[in-house]
Amino acid sequence: PPIQSGCGCRGDAGLAHIECRARAAAYRVRSSGDVGGYLACQTCVQYFTARMHVGLAEAWCSSVKDSAKADESGLRTAARMHLAEALTMNGRCAEAETICRRELALQSRAPQTEQVRTSLDNNVIPMLGKTLTYQGRSAEAEPLFRGVLARKRASLGPKDPEILKAVEALANALSDQGKHSEALPMHIKMHAIEASVLGVDHVTTVGTSMAIAQTYHSLGDHANAESLYRAALKVQERVLGPTHPTTLETKMGVCRSVYAQDKTSVEALALDVVSGSVGGTRARVWPRARRNQSCFARVGTFASEVNVCQL
């Protein structure tokens, strides 16, 4: 198989064969019991992506396929759900759904011990819901997320990270269906908990703030959306840097909110987003910039629109 680049290492350091990475991950498991080598690069500590992500997930599944110890510890289920996630993130959602449904049926027939119930609610059902959402089937995913959230609320504290994950998954599924009014209070409550536990500048808290801003924008409250986008942008520019993909996406969020309020300053801001997107970040930001190119013409800056189209 060809050499792959599937992590955040620069240059030749990020190039490797999937089989070589898999052997290194297997050695790490034998020597220390750590499965992290299947999940992320041990040099740059970034999760694997693209074909490397899928290849190592398949290698992990193969390594625990016939292991009784892995079955007892739940590693086999974890490996299968990791493979389902890798397939989902690479557009192979139908395959991921098959894996999730097979695992769900398998565990549903097993004795319902605490370990099995935890595995279902923490791994299998959320992953099934996620792959359904990625296929545009959020209406099917919603009852799955609601069931998981109800069971977790009955057994865990209100600030438990697992509850926050369940709330986030349900809120996103609601937003995908256009139920923004129902999703908004969930995002706001989650943000308040994260801010008190993690701090307002934590990446998770800022991410939830972004979700609130997007929901406000969908509800037509562009002033509130702009305020939240700008607050998130200040943190991201300081923590991540001005050309980080997430920072650039937030700039475009500010741009959309400003434009929705008919403020002509959108031109300078949008151009700043496009000119700031360099290297690998351009591909991620550019589609959104292209979809918003009509804003230049509508505020009378036709020359700017032509320049952006030619980038």
C-alpha angles and dihedrals in degrees: 000000000000123000113268138210109209110148141050099273115123124238122338091348090076096051121097144133115262089231091055092050089048092052090050090050091049091051090051090053092049094047101041109002090243114141092189092107089072092052109041144010110268091214104051094019091226123138115254118257141194118001092349089058093053095040095053092043089055090047091052091051091050092050093056098034096105099024115119090191091056090050092053094047095046093245092124091058091044090053093049093049090048088054090049090053092048091051091047093051089050095052097258094119097147090059090047092050091052091053092048095048092047091051091045091053091046094052094041089061093049123089106281099242122163090259093054093047091048091049091051095049098039101039121004104043096040090049091050089050091049095052090047089052091051088055091054092255099121091141088064092045095050098074090047091054092044091053093049092048093049093051093047093049089054093056108025138057120263093251097047111130091231091059091049090052091051092048091049093050092050093045091051091049090052092049091050088057093049094254092133096148090059094043096049099071089047092054092046094050091046091050092052092053093046092048092053095045104033103020131251094273096052114118092237092052092048090049090055089047087056090052090053090050091051090049092050089050091052090050091052095250094129096161092060090042091053092049093052093044091052093048091050091046092057091054094045094049089052098042104029103023132246097280100045111123092240091050091050092050089052090051089055089050089056088047093055093047093048092048092049087060091052095246111155092210084086090092096064093043095048092048089050089056094050096043091046094054105096135167114340093000094065094071092054098047100034099076090057092046090051092051089052096047091104089070090072092057093045092057091047100256098124094155091057090051091054092049092052092048090055095052 
